[in-house]
Amino acid sequence: MFDRLSSLVAALTMIAIAALFAAMVGGDALSITILTITAIAAVAVLYSTLAAPVSDARVQVNTEPVALPPRSLLHHPDFAQWADQEKEPLLGTAANIVTIANDAAIKLLGRHIVGADIRTAIRHPAATDWLSRLADAAPVETLSLADFPRPGQRWTMRIAKLSGTDRIIFLSDRSAIDAADRMRSDFVANASHELRTPLAAILGYVETLQDMNGEDDGPTRHRFLSIIDREARRMQQLVMDLLSISRVEADRFRRPTATIDLRVVAGATVAQLRESDQPRARDIVAELGHAEQPIFGDEAQLSQLAHNIITNAMKYGRPGTPVTVKLAREGTRVRLSVVDEGDGIEADHIPRLTERFYRVDEARSRSVGGTGLGLAIVKHISERHQGQLDIASEIGKGTTVSVVFRLATEN
């Protein structure tokens, strides 16, 4: 197709050729005029048949905004990056299908949850029931998941609604907080019980003495007064142990900076116990060596640690058998060990020995004057000094309690 300019050029060319042809054949003026008119008419017909150029057309453009569907937050690349930075499990769902799960969620629930139905990914009856009613108009609340994902643990679940059927599910571990709450409640209950028992004995014997009305019964009075004295001292020791735990816990984040010779501390504790009126004072055997064992420590707390370990061995070892206190260097560390030759402790009890008020044999512990806090104090002091507490026992042969400390001369 020719445009108008090209058609005009072609028409003029045809007219010129027609006129030149007429002149060459020797035609007169009339013939030349007729040929010229004919050429002009042909060009006019040709020009009229050409289509109008596109450039002259009026194009109507729709300037009204087009409504686009909203973009899902779950498919935004920055959302996945943010989700993986979250330390707690986070899942994104669309129509109840898990479309995204961060690293914490995959570690908790497994990699297979991506693409699965959320009601099967979180296997808990309360969660399944709640997730099945997400379409309801009921307000979203925080849901407690007891014994999830394993017995004894507790998690909470909450949901954030997005556009359409998109949801974000947050999971939070509450197991440690619940354990701390239970420990606090147990501690208060046990402390109350431990204080109430000797207090009841003291009050009972005091009332009995008051009712004797001066009767001349010296042996009975002396026995009652001895029981009152024993129970009062037991209460005193319990209060002192409770105060010791409180002080150690208050300082647990402050590392000791003073250099202490552990050999001197252990030797002083052994000497103090040997000079006491305890029935097994002479059973203590010290193997401390002669080399210095410098560590960063609190002298008073380290003395209490050594005292608790040694007196425990004296209480629960068989009479007449040695209670051996050892110091041994192990590379860049030093180990303080106390070995008794008692009945031993069953393996099931060993992990719980450092719990407050825990006793393997409650009746025997009360008879020897134990408060159930000795090893709990040892554990807290060890942790403050970055030491490692270890308890090993064999039934019928005895128990070894040891604490390993880093030497102060090493970085």
ZAVEXLO-865782 format. One record per residue (C-alpha): residue in three letters; x, y, z. Coordinates in steps of 0.02 Angstrom, whole numbers, plus 50000, padded with zeros to 5 digits. Layout:
% residues N
alaXYZ/...
//
This chain:
% residues 411
met500005000050000/phe500575017749951/asp500315032650061/arg499655048949989/leu501355056549954/ser501925041249857/ser500295041249756/leu500535059549711/val502305056549651/ala501725041749548/ala500315052149470/leu501455066449421/thr502675054149345/met501275046349240/ile500715063549178/ala502485067849127/ile502695051349036/ala501005053648946/ala501435070948889/leu503165065648830/phe502425050948736/ala501155062148650/ala502535074048594/met503595059948526/val502195053348417/gly501955070348342/gly500235073048409/asp499375089648403/ala498875099948552/leu497165091848564/ser497855074348581/ile499105080048709/thr497725088348811/ile496635072748803/leu498065061748862/thr498455073649004/ile496645074149063/thr496575055249055/ala498145053549162/ile497485065949290/ala495835056449301/ala496775039949326/val497825047549464/ala496265054649548/val495415037749545/leu496985029549614/tyr497155042649753/ser495345040949806/thr495495022149828/leu496935023449955/ala496505020150141/ala496725033850268/pro498415032650359/val498465026250534/ser499275042350593/asp497655051750561/ala496585039950667/arg495995045650838/val496495032150966/gln495435031951123/val496465026651276/asn495585020951435/thr496395030551577/glu495335023151717/pro496355012851848/val496204994051837/ala495844985152002/leu497184971752032/pro496944957452154/pro497884960352321/arg499604952352332/ser499794939152468/leu501004943552608/leu501504925252620/his502234925852443/his503244941552472/pro505114937252468/asp505474948252619/phe504194938952724/ala505124922352708/gln506754930952755/trp505954938952907/ala505124922652960/asp506784913152963/gln507504926453079/glu506164922753209/lys506784910953346/glu505074903753385/pro504074893053262/leu503044902553134/leu501934895552996/gly500964903652853/thr499404895152786/ala498224898052640/ala496554888952646/asn497244878452791/ile498734872652687/val500474876552755/thr501334887152623/ile502824893052725/ala503704887352885/asn505244895152962/asp506744885353022/ala506104884253201/ala504434877053144/ile505294864153034/lys506424859153178/leu504924857053293/leu503664848953176/gly504694841953031/arg505004847152851/his503514837352788/ile502284850352857/val502544861952707/gly501114858052588/ala500144848452720/asp498514853052805/ile498864863252961/arg497644852453059/thr498774837453031/ala500404847153047/ile500014852553225/arg499454836253303/his498504841653458/pro496644839353491/ala496354857153551/ala497324864353403/thr496394853453277/asp494704858653345/trp495184877053348/leu495934876953173/ser494364868753104/arg493344883753162/leu494454897453089/ala493104902452965/asp491944906853108/ala491764924853164/ala492374920453339/pro493824931353400/val495564923753391/glu496304920053561/thr497904912253626/leu497704893453642/ser498654882853768/leu499344866253705/ala499704854853853/asp500884839953829/phe501414846553658/pro502434840553566/arg502984828753705/pro502254824453876/gly502694837254009/gln502914851653887/arg501714865953854/trp501614877753705/thr500424891853661/met499714895253488/arg498994911353418/ile498414916053244/ala498494932253145/lys497174933853007/leu497714941152840/ser496714944652682/gly495674930552611/thr496094913752687/asp497894917952729/arg498424915652910/ile500024917053012/ile500194904853157/phe501394908253302/leu501974894753423/ser502824899153589/asp503684887253710/arg503064889553888/ser503844873753960/ala505284882454049/ile504134895654124/asp502924882354185/ala504364872254258/ala504984887654351/asp503234890954418/arg503074872954477/met504794873654556/arg504334889554648/ser502714882154710/asp503574865954763/phe504924875854851/val503674885754953/ala502684870054995/asn504244860155043/ala504994874355145/ser503364876455238/his503284857855272/glu505104856855330/leu504844871355450/arg503144865555511/thr503744848055561/pro505084853155689/leu504024867755746/ala502594855955787/ala503784844855886/ile504464859655983/leu502744866156027/gly502134848856079/tyr503574845556198/val503504863256269/glu501654860656309/thr502074843956391/leu503394852156498/gln502184865656549/asp500904852656603/met502144843656714/asn501834856756850/gly503564855356923/glu503494836656943/asp505144829256995/asp505514819356837/gly507254824756786/pro507604811556653/thr505964814856561/arg506234833656567/his508014831656504/arg507444820456360/phe506094832756308/leu507284847256315/ser508534837556208/ile507204834656076/ile506724852956078/asp508554857956060/arg508794845855913/glu507244851755821/ala507664869955851/arg509414867355781/arg508654858555632/met507544873655600/gln509044884955619/gln510054874855494/leu508604875055372/val508444893955382/met510324895755359/asp510284884455205/leu508834894255131/leu509784910455156/ser511334902555078/ile510384897654921/ser509644915154909/arg511374923154921/val512134911454792/glu510694914354671/ala510844933054693/asp512694932054643/arg512534918854508/phe512884931154365/arg514384938954450/arg515924928554418/pro517224928254558/thr518824937754519/ala519894933954673/thr521194920154659/ile520934906554790/asp522024891354826/leu520784876954826/arg522024866054921/val522024878355066/val520124879755068/ala519884860855066/gly521234858455199/ala520434871255315/thr518724862955296/val519444845755335/ala520334852555489/gln518744861055551/leu517714845155533/arg519064834355616/glu518994845755768/ser517094845355778/asp516074834155891/gln515324824355746/pro515424805555774/arg516344802155610/ala517574816555621/arg519054804455631/asp518514794955474/ile519044809255359/val520574805355252/ala521364819855157/glu522374817354997/leu522624835354946/gly524444835054889/his525654849354914/ala525484859354752/glu524464875154744/gln522794873954652/pro522344892054612/ile520594895754546/phe519504911154533/gly518284909454677/asp517334915654828/glu518214908354981/ala516664907655091/gln515614899054958/leu516994886654914/ser517164882355099/gln515294879355108/leu515374868454952/ala516764857655025/his515884856855194/asn514234851055118/ile515034837455012/ile516104830655155/thr514694830855286/asn513534822055163/ala514814808155145/met514984807155333/lys513084805755355/tyr512744792555224/gly514344782255227/arg514494767055339/pro515234770655512/gly517064766155527/thr517394767555340/pro518484781455270/val517814797555195/thr519174802055071/val519424820055013/lys520514821254856/leu521234835054749/ala521914830354578/arg522484841254434/glu521814836354262/gly522704846554131/thr522054864354145/arg520784859454279/val520754853254457/arg519534840554529/leu518914840554709/ser518204823354751/val517424815954908/val517234797054915/asp516214787355042/glu515934768755068/gly514074768455097/asp512594759055027/gly512654768454862/ile511254777054766/glu510174769654630/ala510434777354457/asp508634783654447/his508914795154596/ile510564802954543/pro509874816154419/arg508704822654555/leu509944823654699/thr510244842354671/glu508394846754679/arg507884856354832/phe507204845354972/tyr507414829454870/arg507894814454974/val508244796554923/asp507754790155096/glu506744803355186/ala506684794455352/arg508564791855357/ser508894809755302/arg507854816355445/ser508704804855569/val510444811255522/gly509864829355519/gly509844832855333/thr508834847455264/gly508804841655083/leu509684857555026/gly511524852755040/leu511814847054861/ala510664860554792/ile511854873354870/val513354863954799/lys512574864554625/his512264883354633/ile514014887054697/ser514774875954562/glu513794885054426/arg514334902154489/his516164896354484/gln515914888254311/gly516274871454388/gln515594854554335/leu514714844254467/asp514744825354446/ile513954811754554/ala514394793454529/ser513784779154638/glu513794760254645/ile512564750454751/gly513444742254899/lys515114751154868/gly514834769554893/thr514664786554811/thr515884799154737/val515424817554725/ser516644828454629/val516754846154562/val517964851054423/phe518584869154417/arg519624878354288/leu521334883754354/ala521604902454369/thr523274901554279/glu522394896154118/asn521374907054000/
//
